[in-house]
């Protein structure tokens, strides 16, 4: 185990708590689900607690349900990978000071970058910054969220698609509660996209073309209230866009039953439902592309 030269950072090292010192210097690990930044959703930069070097952007943070903050990318040149002492894993350290951050894993298909930096909260500090005005979120429900997620992920300008639930009356519903009880939720995807690269209208058009907006009781073979077609809009502008597209589809003979609802609390499904088809290596069974515009 390579020791860290603490001399340049001695003042900061002396101010570390016992846990921080053990993790950053002695390469220990904080307990899962205890870290300050595990559920942090604010926009900003994560820096090395020992030397202050910027390491990660909040845009690259995602929920992996692993118990520690997860990032699928690092600021270029900021993080160094070294063989772990256990001979199996890959350790990640601050490239400047060598402070222990955690471990990096690849091939898990959590995100399109297929990388997970598993970082201890006590190894980093967070500096909040202004959010990127080009980033936005959109919400679509069109049957099983696995299929909608799969096709929306293919759109250039889409950063991430998260499967979950919206529109119900139960707080933090589980998948089985939604499927087996009357929570009122629809299987919904949250699409995080770059407005400078793709428009909301294009996202909505794609949604109408990857599922059947005329099916009343579900989607394909998936029948049930949780599989109904709906778009949850964030504002009047989005509502106007959707109504215009529905009007256009109806003029072409499509009897559209897609509901237009106000967006409310979005609940992310557990990890087994994220990136389902990418992990499985197969194609959706009840979704497919049909040109309608």
C-alpha positions in Angstrom: 0.0 0.0 0.0 1.5 3.3 -1.2 1.6 5.9 1.6 0.4 9.4 1.0 2.8 12.3 1.4 0.8 14.5 3.8 3.4 17.2 4.2 2.0 19.6 1.5 -1.5 19.1 3.1 -0.6 18.7 6.8 -2.8 21.5 8.0 -5.8 20.0 6.3 -4.9 16.5 7.4 -4.7 17.6 11.0 -8.3 18.9 10.8 -9.7 15.6 9.5 -12.0 13.6 11.7 -11.0 10.1 12.7 -13.3 8.6 10.0 -12.1 11.0 7.3 -8.5 10.2 8.1 -9.0 6.5 8.1 -10.8 6.6 4.7 -8.6 9.1 2.9 -5.2 8.1 4.3 -5.6 4.5 5.5 -8.0 3.5 2.7 -10.9 2.4 4.9 -14.5 2.6 3.8 -17.5 4.4 5.3 -20.6 2.4 6.1 -23.0 2.2 3.2 -26.1 4.5 3.1 -24.5 6.8 5.7 -22.6 9.3 3.5 -23.5 13.0 3.4 -23.6 13.1 -0.4 -25.4 9.8 -1.2 -28.7 11.5 -2.0 -27.4 15.0 -2.8 -29.1 16.2 -6.0 -27.8 19.8 -6.0 -25.8 21.0 -9.0 -22.1 21.6 -8.4 -18.6 20.2 -8.2 -17.3 17.5 -5.9 -13.7 18.2 -4.7 -11.0 16.2 -2.9 -11.4 16.8 0.8 -7.6 16.7 1.4 -6.3 19.0 -1.4 -9.4 20.6 -2.9 -8.9 19.4 -6.4 -12.2 19.2 -8.5 -12.9 15.6 -9.1 -16.5 15.1 -10.3 -19.4 17.1 -11.7 -22.9 16.6 -10.4 -24.1 16.0 -14.0 -22.2 12.7 -13.8 -23.7 11.6 -10.5 -26.3 8.9 -10.6 -28.2 6.7 -8.2 -26.8 3.1 -8.3 -28.5 2.0 -5.0 -25.1 0.7 -3.9 -24.9 2.8 -0.7 -22.3 5.2 -1.8 -22.2 8.3 -4.1 -21.8 7.1 -7.7 -20.4 8.8 -10.8 -20.1 7.5 -14.3 -17.3 9.9 -15.3 -14.6 12.1 -13.7 -13.1 15.5 -14.5 -10.4 14.7 -17.0 -7.1 13.9 -15.3 -8.4 14.3 -11.8 -8.8 10.7 -10.7 -6.1 8.0 -10.8 -6.8 4.3 -11.0 -4.5 1.9 -9.2 -4.7 -1.9 -8.4 -6.4 -2.4 -5.1 -4.5 -4.2 -2.3 -7.1 -7.0 -2.4 -5.8 -7.9 -5.9 -9.3 -7.9 -7.3 -10.7 -4.4 -7.5 -9.5 -1.1 -8.9 -8.9 1.7 -6.4 -9.5 5.3 -7.3 -7.4 8.1 -5.7 -7.1 11.8 -6.2 -4.5 12.2 -8.9 -2.9 15.2 -7.2 -2.6 14.2 -3.5 -3.3 10.4 -3.6 -6.1 10.6 -1.2 -8.3 7.5 -1.3 -11.7 8.0 -2.9 -13.1 4.5 -3.3 -13.2 2.0 -6.2 -14.3 2.0 -9.9 -16.3 -0.7 -11.6 -17.1 -1.3 -15.3 -19.5 -3.5 -17.2 -22.5 -3.0 -14.9 -24.7 -1.2 -17.4 -25.9 1.4 -14.9 -25.5 4.2 -17.4 -24.5 4.4 -21.1 -20.9 5.1 -20.0 -20.9 1.7 -18.3 -18.7 3.0 -15.5 -19.3 3.5 -11.7 -17.0 5.4 -9.5 -18.0 4.3 -6.0 -16.9 7.2 -3.8 -16.9 7.7 0.0 -18.7 10.9 1.0 -16.0 11.6 3.6 -13.4 11.8 0.9 -15.0 14.7 -0.9 -16.4 18.2 -0.4 -19.2 19.7 -2.4 -19.4 23.2 -3.9 -22.8 24.1 -5.2 -22.9 26.0 -8.6 -25.5 27.3 -10.9 -27.2 24.5 -12.9 -26.7 24.2 -16.6 -29.7 26.0 -18.2 -29.6 23.6 -21.1 -30.4 20.5 -19.0 -34.1 19.6 -18.5 -36.3 16.7 -17.6 -39.4 15.2 -19.3 -41.8 12.5 -18.2 -43.4 9.9 -20.4 -45.6 6.8 -19.5 -46.3 4.4 -22.3 -46.6 0.9 -20.9 -43.8 -1.1 -19.4 -41.1 1.5 -18.6 -38.3 -0.9 -19.8 -39.3 -0.4 -23.4 -39.8 3.3 -23.2 -36.5 3.7 -21.5 -34.7 1.6 -24.1 -35.9 3.7 -27.1 -35.6 7.1 -25.4 -32.0 6.3 -24.5 -31.1 6.1 -28.2 -31.9 9.8 -28.9 -28.9 12.1 -29.4 -28.9 14.7 -26.6 -30.5 12.5 -24.0 -28.1 12.2 -21.0 -30.0 9.7 -18.9 -33.4 7.9 -18.7 -34.6 6.6 -15.4 -37.5 4.2 -14.9 -40.0 4.9 -12.1 -43.5 5.9 -11.2 -45.6 9.0 -11.3 -49.2 10.1 -10.9 -50.3 8.1 -7.8 -51.3 8.8 -4.2 -48.8 6.6 -2.3 -45.4 7.9 -1.2 -42.4 6.0 -2.3 -44.2 3.1 -3.9 -42.4 -0.2 -4.6 -42.7 -1.9 -8.0 -44.9 -4.6 -6.5 -47.2 -2.1 -4.8 -47.8 -0.4 -8.2 -48.4 -3.7 -10.0 -50.5 -5.4 -7.3 -52.3 -2.7 -5.5 -54.2 0.5 -6.4 -51.5 3.2 -5.9 -52.6 5.1 -8.9 -49.1 5.3 -10.4 -48.2 4.8 -14.0 -44.9 3.3 -15.0 -43.0 6.4 -16.1 -39.6 7.4 -17.4 -37.7 10.5 -16.4 -35.7 11.7 -19.5 -32.8 14.0 -18.7 -31.8 15.8 -21.8 -29.8 18.7 -23.3 -32.1 21.3 -24.8 -29.2 22.6 -27.0 -29.1 19.2 -28.7 -32.7 17.9 -28.7 -36.0 19.7 -28.3 -38.9 18.7 -26.1 -41.0 18.4 -29.2 -38.6 15.8 -30.7 -38.7 13.8 -27.5 -42.5 13.8 -27.5 -42.6 12.9 -31.2 -40.3 9.9 -30.5 -42.5 8.9 -27.6 -45.6 8.8 -29.8 -43.7 6.7 -32.4 -42.3 4.0 -30.0 -45.6 3.0 -28.4 -49.2 2.8 -29.5 -51.0 6.0 -28.3 -54.3 4.5 -29.4 -54.4 1.5 -27.0 -56.7 2.3 -24.1 -56.1 -0.5 -21.6 -52.3 -0.8 -21.5 -49.5 -1.4 -24.0 -49.2 -4.5 -26.1 -49.7 -7.5 -24.0 -49.2 -5.5 -20.8 -52.8 -4.8 -19.6 -53.5 -2.7 -16.5 -53.9 0.8 -15.1 -50.1 1.2 -14.5 -49.5 0.7 -18.2 -51.7 3.5 -19.6 -50.4 6.1 -22.0 -49.7 9.5 -20.5 -47.4 12.5 -20.7 -46.7 14.4 -17.5 -45.9 18.1 -18.4 -43.9 20.5 -16.4 -45.5 23.7 -17.7 -48.0 25.2 -20.1 -45.5 25.3 -22.9 -45.0 21.6 -22.8 -48.7 21.0 -22.6 -49.3 23.2 -25.7 -46.6 21.2 -27.6 -48.2 17.9 -26.6 -51.7 19.1 -27.5 -50.5 20.2 -30.9 -48.9 16.8 -31.6 -52.0 15.0 -30.5 -54.1 17.2 -32.8 -51.8 16.4 -35.7 -52.0 12.6 -35.0 -55.8 12.8 -34.8 -55.9 14.6 -38.2 -54.0 11.6 -39.6 -56.6 9.2 -38.3 -55.1 8.1 -35.0 -57.6 7.9 -32.1 -55.1 9.0 -29.5 -55.9 8.2 -25.9 -52.7 9.5 -24.4 -53.5 11.5 -21.2 -51.8 14.9 -20.6 -51.3 15.4 -16.9 -49.4 17.8 -14.7 -46.0 16.4 -13.5 -45.8 15.6 -9.8 -43.5 13.6 -7.6 -41.4 11.1 -9.5 -40.3 7.9 -7.7 -37.3 6.0 -9.1 -37.8 2.3 -9.4 -35.1 0.0 -7.8 -32.0 -0.8 -9.7 -33.3 -4.1 -11.1 -35.6 -2.0 -13.3 -32.9 0.4 -14.6 -31.4 -0.1 -18.1 -33.2 -3.4 -18.2 -32.8 -4.3 -21.9 -29.2 -3.1 -22.0 -28.4 -5.4 -19.1 -30.4 -8.3 -20.6 -29.0 -7.8 -24.1 -32.4 -8.1 -25.8 -35.0 -5.9 -27.5 -38.4 -4.7 -26.0 -41.2 -7.1 -26.5 -44.1 -4.6 -26.5 -42.5 -1.4 -28.0 -41.1 -0.7 -31.5 -40.7 2.2 -33.8 -43.6 3.2 -36.1 -43.2 6.5 -38.1 -46.3 8.7 -37.4 -45.1 12.2 -38.2 
